[in-house]
């Protein structure tokens, strides 16, 4: 933000933002998985989560050691998030992975 004073006989302080802050949303059908093992395949990740319901798509970003899981059903994602926030540990190829709701920025 830019802070400036106006010369109107009084010292007034005005704040003008450089940019509009992005609106942060989340997807009801998508998960963000951190610390995915480098050698993990889509099938390895699917094995960890498909017992909760059907998985629509898995995208692995190897250089960032993360993945995105999309489900057909919002209840599947809600259940996995609930379990994760209550201490359930998910493992892919024997390594603990961390589960978060997928968040995205909306350009305005």
N, C-alpha and C positions, 0 to 999 in steps of 0.2 A: 504494500500500500504506500501511497505517496502522502506525506503529511506536509501541508503548506499553510501559511497564514495569508489572509486576504487584507489588503489595505483599504479598509472602509472607515477609517477613523478609530476602529476598535480592532483589537487583536482577536480574530476569530480563527479557530482551528478547524480545518476541514480535512477529511480523509477521503481520498479517491483511490479505489482499488486499481491495480495494474490490469487485472483480469477478473473475469467471473469465475469463482471456484466451481470446479466440475461437480455435477450431481453424481453421487455414488449410489449405485443400485446393486442388487444381487439377483442372481438367477435362482429360481425355485427348482430347476432341473439340472443344475450343474455344480460339480465339486472341484475344488482346487486341492491337489495333493502335493505336499512338499517332501523333500528328501527321498525321492524315488531312486532306487539303485540304478547305476549306469547300465547294467546288463538286463534290466527288466523289460519284458515284452508286454504288448497289449494284453496278451493272454494271462500273463502273470498277475497283472493288475486286476483283470477281470475276475480271476479266481478268488481274489481277496474280497471283492465286493458283490459278486453276482448272487450270492446266497440271500441278499436282502431284496432282490428284485432284478428285473431285466435292465441291462446296460445298453444304451443306444450307441454311444461312441466313446472312444478313449483317444486322447491326443497326448503324446509324450513329447516334452521339450527336453531333450537329453542334456544340452549344454547348461541348462538351468536346474537340472535334477528335479523336475516337477512334471505333473500331468494334470489333465482336465478330464473329468468323467462326466458324461451326460447320460441321463436316464430318461425313459419314457414317462416315468411317474414321479410326481413331486413327493409322494409319501416315501419313496425309496431314499431320496436325498435327505428329507427331514429325519428319517430314522437313523441314517448314518451320522448326521450332524449331532443328533441327540446322544447316540452312543459314544461318539468321540468326546463330547463335552462332559460326559459322565464317567470318564476314565477308561473306556474300552480302547485297547491298543490294536491298531491295524498293522499287519506286517506283510511286506512284499519281499519275497526271496529271503526271509529271515531278518529283514531290516525294518525297524519301526518307521512308519510314514505318518505324516501329520495331515489331518483332514480339515479343510475350511470350506465354508460356503463360497462359491465363486462370486467375486465382486467385480463390477465394471464401472467405467466412467461414461457418463452421457454427455456428449458435446452439446452445448446450447448455442 
